[in-house]
Amino acid sequence: MKFIKSVRDEMKKVTWPSKKQLRKDTLIVIETTVLFAILFFVMDTAIQTAFGWILR
């Protein structure tokens, strides 16, 4: 029970983000994920094309 009490006490000390900040951070994560997905797609396509030319 001491563990549960100390967890509860620590959770009271946590500074939780506001809804606005949480929404902003979530959008940044989604945008970054999409950006990297596009980057990897372009790089993969370029490498496949280069190997296709080399192996002909």
PDB file of N, CA, C, O and CB in Angstrom:
ATOM      1  N   MET A   1       0.818  -1.195   0.000  1.00  0.00           N
ATOM      2  CA  MET A   1       0.000   0.000   0.000  1.00  0.00           C
ATOM      3  C   MET A   1       0.867   1.267   0.000  1.00  0.00           C
ATOM      4  O   MET A   1       0.455   2.311  -0.507  1.00  0.00           O
ATOM      5  CB  MET A   1      -0.933  -0.006   1.208  1.00  0.00           C
ATOM      6  N   LYS A   2       2.054   1.162   0.566  1.00  0.00           N
ATOM      7  CA  LYS A   2       2.948   2.312   0.585  1.00  0.00           C
ATOM      8  C   LYS A   2       3.321   2.715  -0.851  1.00  0.00           C
ATOM      9  O   LYS A   2       3.430   3.899  -1.169  1.00  0.00           O
ATOM     10  CB  LYS A   2       4.220   1.994   1.411  1.00  0.00           C
ATOM     11  N   PHE A   3       3.513   1.700  -1.708  1.00  0.00           N
ATOM     12  CA  PHE A   3       3.853   1.977  -3.107  1.00  0.00           C
ATOM     13  C   PHE A   3       2.738   2.763  -3.793  1.00  0.00           C
ATOM     14  O   PHE A   3       3.000   3.746  -4.485  1.00  0.00           O
ATOM     15  CB  PHE A   3       4.119   0.665  -3.866  1.00  0.00           C
ATOM     16  N   ILE A   4       1.492   2.326  -3.599  1.00  0.00           N
ATOM     17  CA  ILE A   4       0.342   3.000  -4.220  1.00  0.00           C
ATOM     18  C   ILE A   4       0.258   4.448  -3.734  1.00  0.00           C
ATOM     19  O   ILE A   4      -0.001   5.355  -4.526  1.00  0.00           O
ATOM     20  CB  ILE A   4      -0.980   2.244  -3.898  1.00  0.00           C
ATOM     21  N   LYS A   5       0.475   4.663  -2.446  1.00  0.00           N
ATOM     22  CA  LYS A   5       0.418   6.024  -1.906  1.00  0.00           C
ATOM     23  C   LYS A   5       1.512   6.890  -2.513  1.00  0.00           C
ATOM     24  O   LYS A   5       1.263   8.045  -2.859  1.00  0.00           O
ATOM     25  CB  LYS A   5       0.549   6.005  -0.376  1.00  0.00           C
ATOM     26  N   SER A   6       2.733   6.344  -2.649  1.00  0.00           N
ATOM     27  CA  SER A   6       3.794   7.166  -3.220  1.00  0.00           C
ATOM     28  C   SER A   6       3.561   7.425  -4.707  1.00  0.00           C
ATOM     29  O   SER A   6       3.920   8.492  -5.205  1.00  0.00           O
ATOM     30  CB  SER A   6       5.149   6.497  -3.013  1.00  0.00           C
ATOM     31  N   VAL A   7       2.973   6.478  -5.418  1.00  0.00           N
ATOM     32  CA  VAL A   7       2.642   6.726  -6.829  1.00  0.00           C
ATOM     33  C   VAL A   7       1.605   7.843  -6.918  1.00  0.00           C
ATOM     34  O   VAL A   7       1.726   8.740  -7.752  1.00  0.00           O
ATOM     35  CB  VAL A   7       2.109   5.428  -7.518  1.00  0.00           C
ATOM     36  N   ARG A   8       0.602   7.791  -6.072  1.00  0.00           N
ATOM     37  CA  ARG A   8      -0.440   8.821  -6.078  1.00  0.00           C
ATOM     38  C   ARG A   8       0.166  10.194  -5.764  1.00  0.00           C
ATOM     39  O   ARG A   8      -0.184  11.189  -6.398  1.00  0.00           O
ATOM     40  CB  ARG A   8      -1.554   8.476  -5.055  1.00  0.00           C
ATOM     41  N   ASP A   9       1.067  10.244  -4.793  1.00  0.00           N
ATOM     42  CA  ASP A   9       1.725  11.511  -4.444  1.00  0.00           C
ATOM     43  C   ASP A   9       2.560  12.044  -5.598  1.00  0.00           C
ATOM     44  O   ASP A   9       2.554  13.245  -5.869  1.00  0.00           O
ATOM     45  CB  ASP A   9       2.606  11.330  -3.210  1.00  0.00           C
ATOM     46  N   GLU A  10       3.276  11.162  -6.273  1.00  0.00           N
ATOM     47  CA  GLU A  10       4.100  11.592  -7.413  1.00  0.00           C
ATOM     48  C   GLU A  10       3.226  12.073  -8.570  1.00  0.00           C
ATOM     49  O   GLU A  10       3.570  13.049  -9.238  1.00  0.00           O
ATOM     50  CB  GLU A  10       5.010  10.442  -7.886  1.00  0.00           C
ATOM     51  N   MET A  11       2.119  11.410  -8.808  1.00  0.00           N
ATOM     52  CA  MET A  11       1.230  11.806  -9.909  1.00  0.00           C
ATOM     53  C   MET A  11       0.627  13.191  -9.669  1.00  0.00           C
ATOM     54  O   MET A  11       0.305  13.900 -10.623  1.00  0.00           O
ATOM     55  CB  MET A  11       0.108  10.771 -10.085  1.00  0.00           C
ATOM     56  N   LYS A  12       0.475  13.575  -8.414  1.00  0.00           N
ATOM     57  CA  LYS A  12      -0.031  14.912  -8.108  1.00  0.00           C
ATOM     58  C   LYS A  12       0.993  15.986  -8.470  1.00  0.00           C
ATOM     59  O   LYS A  12       0.627  17.137  -8.710  1.00  0.00           O
ATOM     60  CB  LYS A  12      -0.399  15.016  -6.623  1.00  0.00           C
ATOM     61  N   LYS A  13       2.273  15.618  -8.511  1.00  0.00           N
ATOM     62  CA  LYS A  13       3.338  16.571  -8.828  1.00  0.00           C
ATOM     63  C   LYS A  13       3.527  16.770 -10.334  1.00  0.00           C
ATOM     64  O   LYS A  13       4.198  17.710 -10.760  1.00  0.00           O
ATOM     65  CB  LYS A  13       4.640  16.106  -8.212  1.00  0.00           C
ATOM     66  N   VAL A  14       2.938  15.890 -11.132  1.00  0.00           N
ATOM     67  CA  VAL A  14       3.121  15.945 -12.586  1.00  0.00           C
ATOM     68  C   VAL A  14       2.416  17.164 -13.150  1.00  0.00           C
ATOM     69  O   VAL A  14       1.291  17.476 -12.762  1.00  0.00           O
ATOM     70  CB  VAL A  14       2.590  14.659 -13.258  1.00  0.00           C
ATOM     71  N   THR A  15       3.079  17.852 -14.066  1.00  0.00           N
ATOM     72  CA  THR A  15       2.460  18.965 -14.771  1.00  0.00           C
ATOM     73  C   THR A  15       1.925  18.443 -16.092  1.00  0.00           C
ATOM     74  O   THR A  15       2.697  18.112 -16.991  1.00  0.00           O
ATOM     75  CB  THR A  15       3.469  20.136 -14.992  1.00  0.00           C
ATOM     76  N   TRP A  16       0.606  18.367 -16.212  1.00  0.00           N
ATOM     77  CA  TRP A  16      -0.011  17.815 -17.403  1.00  0.00           C
ATOM     78  C   TRP A  16      -0.172  18.919 -18.453  1.00  0.00           C
ATOM     79  O   TRP A  16      -0.444  20.065 -18.095  1.00  0.00           O
ATOM     80  CB  TRP A  16      -1.378  17.169 -17.064  1.00  0.00           C
ATOM     81  N   PRO A  17      -0.009  18.596 -19.745  1.00  0.00           N
ATOM     82  CA  PRO A  17      -0.174  19.623 -20.780  1.00  0.00           C
ATOM     83  C   PRO A  17      -1.640  19.999 -20.936  1.00  0.00           C
ATOM     84  O   PRO A  17      -2.544  19.220 -20.635  1.00  0.00           O
ATOM     85  CB  PRO A  17       0.392  19.135 -22.125  1.00  0.00           C
ATOM     86  N   SER A  18      -1.840  21.215 -21.416  1.00  0.00           N
ATOM     87  CA  SER A  18      -3.209  21.655 -21.689  1.00  0.00           C
ATOM     88  C   SER A  18      -3.701  20.966 -22.960  1.00  0.00           C
ATOM     89  O   SER A  18      -2.917  20.371 -23.700  1.00  0.00           O
ATOM     90  CB  SER A  18      -3.287  23.213 -21.833  1.00  0.00           C
ATOM     91  N   LYS A  19      -5.002  21.055 -23.201  1.00  0.00           N
ATOM     92  CA  LYS A  19      -5.549  20.441 -24.413  1.00  0.00           C
ATOM     93  C   LYS A  19      -4.952  21.079 -25.664  1.00  0.00           C
ATOM     94  O   LYS A  19      -4.696  20.396 -26.655  1.00  0.00           O
ATOM     95  CB  LYS A  19      -7.081  20.568 -24.435  1.00  0.00           C
ATOM     96  N   LYS A  20      -4.735  22.377 -25.611  1.00  0.00           N
ATOM     97  CA  LYS A  20      -4.169  23.085 -26.751  1.00  0.00           C
ATOM     98  C   LYS A  20      -2.739  22.600 -27.027  1.00  0.00           C
ATOM     99  O   LYS A  20      -2.384  22.340 -28.176  1.00  0.00           O
ATOM    100  CB  LYS A  20      -4.184  24.608 -26.498  1.00  0.00           C
ATOM    101  N   GLN A  21      -1.933  22.480 -25.989  1.00  0.00           N
ATOM    102  CA  GLN A  21      -0.550  22.021 -26.153  1.00  0.00           C
ATOM    103  C   GLN A  21      -0.515  20.568 -26.614  1.00  0.00           C
ATOM    104  O   GLN A  21       0.306  20.204 -27.456  1.00  0.00           O
ATOM    105  CB  GLN A  21       0.231  22.178 -24.835  1.00  0.00           C
ATOM    106  N   LEU A  22      -1.397  19.737 -26.069  1.00  0.00           N
ATOM    107  CA  LEU A  22      -1.457  18.331 -26.455  1.00  0.00           C
ATOM    108  C   LEU A  22      -1.830  18.197 -27.929  1.00  0.00           C
ATOM    109  O   LEU A  22      -1.250  17.381 -28.646  1.00  0.00           O
ATOM    110  CB  LEU A  22      -2.467  17.571 -25.575  1.00  0.00           C
ATOM    111  N   ARG A  23      -2.787  18.986 -28.379  1.00  0.00           N
ATOM    112  CA  ARG A  23      -3.206  18.963 -29.781  1.00  0.00           C
ATOM    113  C   ARG A  23      -2.055  19.402 -30.689  1.00  0.00           C
ATOM    114  O   ARG A  23      -1.816  18.797 -31.734  1.00  0.00           O
ATOM    115  CB  ARG A  23      -4.438  19.876 -29.994  1.00  0.00           C
ATOM    116  N   LYS A  24      -1.347  20.456 -30.284  1.00  0.00           N
ATOM    117  CA  LYS A  24      -0.213  20.965 -31.056  1.00  0.00           C
ATOM    118  C   LYS A  24       0.888  19.911 -31.164  1.00  0.00           C
ATOM    119  O   LYS A  24       1.416  19.666 -32.249  1.00  0.00           O
ATOM    120  CB  LYS A  24       0.343  22.248 -30.413  1.00  0.00           C
ATOM    121  N   ASP A  25       1.231  19.291 -30.041  1.00  0.00           N
ATOM    122  CA  ASP A  25       2.289  18.266 -30.039  1.00  0.00           C
ATOM    123  C   ASP A  25       1.882  17.049 -30.871  1.00  0.00           C
ATOM    124  O   ASP A  25       2.712  16.471 -31.571  1.00  0.00           O
ATOM    125  CB  ASP A  25       2.612  17.829 -28.596  1.00  0.00           C
ATOM    126  N   THR A  26       0.611  16.660 -30.795  1.00  0.00           N
ATOM    127  CA  THR A  26       0.127  15.525 -31.579  1.00  0.00           C
ATOM    128  C   THR A  26       0.232  15.821 -33.070  1.00  0.00           C
ATOM    129  O   THR A  26       0.650  14.958 -33.842  1.00  0.00           O
ATOM    130  CB  THR A  26      -1.327  15.190 -31.204  1.00  0.00           C
ATOM    131  N   LEU A  27      -0.140  17.028 -33.484  1.00  0.00           N
ATOM    132  CA  LEU A  27      -0.036  17.400 -34.898  1.00  0.00           C
ATOM    133  C   LEU A  27       1.415  17.402 -35.366  1.00  0.00           C
ATOM    134  O   LEU A  27       1.704  17.001 -36.494  1.00  0.00           O
ATOM    135  CB  LEU A  27      -0.663  18.778 -35.134  1.00  0.00           C
ATOM    136  N   ILE A  28       2.320  17.845 -34.519  1.00  0.00           N
ATOM    137  CA  ILE A  28       3.740  17.839 -34.883  1.00  0.00           C
ATOM    138  C   ILE A  28       4.221  16.411 -35.103  1.00  0.00           C
ATOM    139  O   ILE A  28       4.958  16.141 -36.051  1.00  0.00           O
ATOM    140  CB  ILE A  28       4.589  18.528 -33.790  1.00  0.00           C
ATOM    141  N   VAL A  29       3.805  15.493 -34.228  1.00  0.00           N
ATOM    142  CA  VAL A  29       4.201  14.086 -34.377  1.00  0.00           C
ATOM    143  C   VAL A  29       3.635  13.509 -35.665  1.00  0.00           C
ATOM    144  O   VAL A  29       4.343  12.807 -36.387  1.00  0.00           O
ATOM    145  CB  VAL A  29       3.724  13.252 -33.168  1.00  0.00           C
ATOM    146  N   ILE A  30       2.376  13.792 -35.966  1.00  0.00           N
ATOM    147  CA  ILE A  30       1.759  13.274 -37.198  1.00  0.00           C
ATOM    148  C   ILE A  30       2.450  13.857 -38.424  1.00  0.00           C
ATOM    149  O   ILE A  30       2.750  13.126 -39.368  1.00  0.00           O
ATOM    150  CB  ILE A  30       0.246  13.601 -37.234  1.00  0.00           C
ATOM    151  N   GLU A  31       2.705  15.155 -38.426  1.00  0.00           N
ATOM    152  CA  GLU A  31       3.378  15.793 -39.558  1.00  0.00           C
ATOM    153  C   GLU A  31       4.777  15.222 -39.767  1.00  0.00           C
ATOM    154  O   GLU A  31       5.178  14.963 -40.901  1.00  0.00           O
ATOM    155  CB  GLU A  31       3.458  17.305 -39.344  1.00  0.00           C
ATOM    156  N   THR A  32       5.515  15.025 -38.689  1.00  0.00           N
ATOM    157  CA  THR A  32       6.862  14.469 -38.790  1.00  0.00           C
ATOM    158  C   THR A  32       6.820  13.044 -39.327  1.00  0.00           C
ATOM    159  O   THR A  32       7.655  12.667 -40.148  1.00  0.00           O
ATOM    160  CB  THR A  32       7.561  14.499 -37.424  1.00  0.00           C
ATOM    161  N   THR A  33       5.858  12.250 -38.873  1.00  0.00           N
ATOM    162  CA  THR A  33       5.713  10.879 -39.347  1.00  0.00           C
ATOM    163  C   THR A  33       5.413  10.846 -40.839  1.00  0.00           C
ATOM    164  O   THR A  33       6.007  10.054 -41.572  1.00  0.00           O
ATOM    165  CB  THR A  33       4.610  10.162 -38.573  1.00  0.00           C
ATOM    166  N   VAL A  34       4.506  11.687 -41.294  1.00  0.00           N
ATOM    167  CA  VAL A  34       4.169  11.751 -42.720  1.00  0.00           C
ATOM    168  C   VAL A  34       5.378  12.207 -43.527  1.00  0.00           C
ATOM    169  O   VAL A  34       5.655  11.653 -44.591  1.00  0.00           O
ATOM    170  CB  VAL A  34       2.975  12.705 -42.959  1.00  0.00           C
ATOM    171  N   LEU A  35       6.100  13.208 -43.035  1.00  0.00           N
ATOM    172  CA  LEU A  35       7.283  13.707 -43.724  1.00  0.00           C
ATOM    173  C   LEU A  35       8.329  12.609 -43.899  1.00  0.00           C
ATOM    174  O   LEU A  35       8.879  12.443 -44.987  1.00  0.00           O
ATOM    175  CB  LEU A  35       7.881  14.884 -42.959  1.00  0.00           C
ATOM    176  N   PHE A  36       8.604  11.862 -42.833  1.00  0.00           N
ATOM    177  CA  PHE A  36       9.581  10.772 -42.925  1.00  0.00           C
ATOM    178  C   PHE A  36       9.088   9.651 -43.829  1.00  0.00           C
ATOM    179  O   PHE A  36       9.885   9.048 -44.548  1.00  0.00           O
ATOM    180  CB  PHE A  36       9.888  10.219 -41.536  1.00  0.00           C
ATOM    181  N   ALA A  37       7.795   9.360 -43.808  1.00  0.00           N
ATOM    182  CA  ALA A  37       7.249   8.324 -44.687  1.00  0.00           C
ATOM    183  C   ALA A  37       7.459   8.718 -46.145  1.00  0.00           C
ATOM    184  O   ALA A  37       7.848   7.884 -46.963  1.00  0.00           O
ATOM    185  CB  ALA A  37       5.744   8.095 -44.398  1.00  0.00           C
ATOM    186  N   ILE A  38       7.204   9.977 -46.473  1.00  0.00           N
ATOM    187  CA  ILE A  38       7.417  10.456 -47.846  1.00  0.00           C
ATOM    188  C   ILE A  38       8.896  10.407 -48.200  1.00  0.00           C
ATOM    189  O   ILE A  38       9.258   9.985 -49.298  1.00  0.00           O
ATOM    190  CB  ILE A  38       6.876  11.893 -48.016  1.00  0.00           C
ATOM    191  N   LEU A  39       9.750  10.835 -47.281  1.00  0.00           N
ATOM    192  CA  LEU A  39      11.188  10.819 -47.511  1.00  0.00           C
ATOM    193  C   LEU A  39      11.688   9.393 -47.772  1.00  0.00           C
ATOM    194  O   LEU A  39      12.444   9.163 -48.716  1.00  0.00           O
ATOM    195  CB  LEU A  39      11.923  11.429 -46.310  1.00  0.00           C
ATOM    196  N   PHE A  40      11.267   8.442 -46.939  1.00  0.00           N
ATOM    197  CA  PHE A  40      11.679   7.044 -47.129  1.00  0.00           C
ATOM    198  C   PHE A  40      11.142   6.482 -48.438  1.00  0.00           C
ATOM    199  O   PHE A  40      11.834   5.716 -49.109  1.00  0.00           O
ATOM    200  CB  PHE A  40      11.200   6.180 -45.956  1.00  0.00           C
ATOM    201  N   PHE A  41       9.917   6.849 -48.811  1.00  0.00           N
ATOM    202  CA  PHE A  41       9.347   6.382 -50.071  1.00  0.00           C
ATOM    203  C   PHE A  41      10.180   6.885 -51.256  1.00  0.00           C
ATOM    204  O   PHE A  41      10.507   6.120 -52.163  1.00  0.00           O
ATOM    205  CB  PHE A  41       7.881   6.849 -50.206  1.00  0.00           C
ATOM    206  N   VAL A  42      10.515   8.166 -51.237  1.00  0.00           N
ATOM    207  CA  VAL A  42      11.309   8.748 -52.320  1.00  0.00           C
ATOM    208  C   VAL A  42      12.697   8.109 -52.386  1.00  0.00           C
ATOM    209  O   VAL A  42      13.180   7.771 -53.467  1.00  0.00           O
ATOM    210  CB  VAL A  42      11.437  10.272 -52.133  1.00  0.00           C
ATOM    211  N   MET A  43      13.329   7.946 -51.236  1.00  0.00           N
ATOM    212  CA  MET A  43      14.662   7.330 -51.210  1.00  0.00           C
ATOM    213  C   MET A  43      14.608   5.879 -51.690  1.00  0.00           C
ATOM    214  O   MET A  43      15.475   5.449 -52.451  1.00  0.00           O
ATOM    215  CB  MET A  43      15.254   7.393 -49.789  1.00  0.00           C
ATOM    216  N   ASP A  44      13.602   5.124 -51.254  1.00  0.00           N
ATOM    217  CA  ASP A  44      13.464   3.730 -51.652  1.00  0.00           C
ATOM    218  C   ASP A  44      13.235   3.622 -53.155  1.00  0.00           C
ATOM    219  O   ASP A  44      13.823   2.764 -53.814  1.00  0.00           O
ATOM    220  CB  ASP A  44      12.312   3.064 -50.887  1.00  0.00           C
ATOM    221  N   THR A  45      12.392   4.478 -53.692  1.00  0.00           N
ATOM    222  CA  THR A  45      12.126   4.466 -55.124  1.00  0.00           C
ATOM    223  C   THR A  45      13.386   4.819 -55.912  1.00  0.00           C
ATOM    224  O   THR A  45      13.667   4.199 -56.938  1.00  0.00           O
ATOM    225  CB  THR A  45      10.994   5.442 -55.465  1.00  0.00           C
ATOM    226  N   ALA A  46      14.143   5.805 -55.444  1.00  0.00           N
ATOM    227  CA  ALA A  46      15.374   6.201 -56.129  1.00  0.00           C
ATOM    228  C   ALA A  46      16.398   5.067 -56.100  1.00  0.00           C
ATOM    229  O   ALA A  46      17.055   4.803 -57.107  1.00  0.00           O
ATOM    230  CB  ALA A  46      15.966   7.468 -55.484  1.00  0.00           C
ATOM    231  N   ILE A  47      16.537   4.403 -54.967  1.00  0.00           N
ATOM    232  CA  ILE A  47      17.497   3.294 -54.865  1.00  0.00           C
ATOM    233  C   ILE A  47      17.067   2.126 -55.753  1.00  0.00           C
ATOM    234  O   ILE A  47      17.902   1.519 -56.423  1.00  0.00           O
ATOM    235  CB  ILE A  47      17.632   2.825 -53.397  1.00  0.00           C
ATOM    236  N   GLN A  48      15.777   1.810 -55.762  1.00  0.00           N
ATOM    237  CA  GLN A  48      15.285   0.734 -56.622  1.00  0.00           C
ATOM    238  C   GLN A  48      15.529   1.058 -58.095  1.00  0.00           C
ATOM    239  O   GLN A  48      15.936   0.186 -58.862  1.00  0.00           O
ATOM    240  CB  GLN A  48      13.788   0.492 -56.375  1.00  0.00           C
ATOM    241  N   THR A  49      15.286   2.287 -58.486  1.00  0.00           N
ATOM    242  CA  THR A  49      15.509   2.695 -59.874  1.00  0.00           C
ATOM    243  C   THR A  49      16.989   2.611 -60.224  1.00  0.00           C
ATOM    244  O   THR A  49      17.352   2.126 -61.295  1.00  0.00           O
ATOM    245  CB  THR A  49      14.986   4.123 -60.110  1.00  0.00           C
ATOM    246  N   ALA A  50      17.844   3.085 -59.318  1.00  0.00           N
ATOM    247  CA  ALA A  50      19.291   3.045 -59.569  1.00  0.00           C
ATOM    248  C   ALA A  50      19.767   1.600 -59.717  1.00  0.00           C
ATOM    249  O   ALA A  50      20.538   1.300 -60.628  1.00  0.00           O
ATOM    250  CB  ALA A  50      20.064   3.749 -58.423  1.00  0.00           C
ATOM    251  N   PHE A  51      19.325   0.707 -58.843  1.00  0.00           N
ATOM    252  CA  PHE A  51      19.715  -0.698 -58.955  1.00  0.00           C
ATOM    253  C   PHE A  51      19.145  -1.331 -60.212  1.00  0.00           C
ATOM    254  O   PHE A  51      19.787  -2.183 -60.826  1.00  0.00           O
ATOM    255  CB  PHE A  51      19.255  -1.478 -57.728  1.00  0.00           C
ATOM    256  N   GLY A  52      17.935  -0.916 -60.603  1.00  0.00           N
ATOM    257  CA  GLY A  52      17.352  -1.412 -61.844  1.00  0.00           C
ATOM    258  C   GLY A  52      18.213  -1.043 -63.048  1.00  0.00           C
ATOM    259  O   GLY A  52      18.426  -1.869 -63.935  1.00  0.00           O
ATOM    260  N   TRP A  53      18.706   0.187 -63.083  1.00  0.00           N
ATOM    261  CA  TRP A  53      19.574   0.619 -64.174  1.00  0.00           C
ATOM    262  C   TRP A  53      20.909  -0.122 -64.145  1.00  0.00           C
ATOM    263  O   TRP A  53      21.433  -0.521 -65.185  1.00  0.00           O
ATOM    264  CB  TRP A  53      19.808   2.128 -64.097  1.00  0.00           C
ATOM    265  N   ILE A  54      21.447  -0.298 -62.946  1.00  0.00           N
ATOM    266  CA  ILE A  54      22.752  -0.964 -62.819  1.00  0.00           C
ATOM    267  C   ILE A  54      22.666  -2.428 -63.226  1.00  0.00           C
ATOM    268  O   ILE A  54      23.571  -2.927 -63.895  1.00  0.00           O
ATOM    269  CB  ILE A  54      23.273  -0.855 -61.379  1.00  0.00           C
ATOM    270  N   LEU A  55      21.620  -3.119 -62.848  1.00  0.00           N
ATOM    271  CA  LEU A  55      21.497  -4.547 -63.077  1.00  0.00           C
ATOM    272  C   LEU A  55      20.950  -4.928 -64.453  1.00  0.00           C
ATOM    273  O   LEU A  55      20.813  -6.117 -64.741  1.00  0.00           O
ATOM    274  CB  LEU A  55      20.630  -5.126 -62.036  1.00  0.00           C
ATOM    275  N   ARG A  56      20.640  -3.973 -65.294  1.00  0.00           N
ATOM    276  CA  ARG A  56      20.144  -4.272 -66.650  1.00  0.00           C
ATOM    277  C   ARG A  56      21.211  -4.856 -67.489  1.00  0.00           C
ATOM    278  O   ARG A  56      20.977  -5.170 -68.656  1.00  0.00           O
ATOM    279  CB  ARG A  56      19.601  -3.042 -67.323  1.00  0.00           C
TER     280      ARG A  56
END
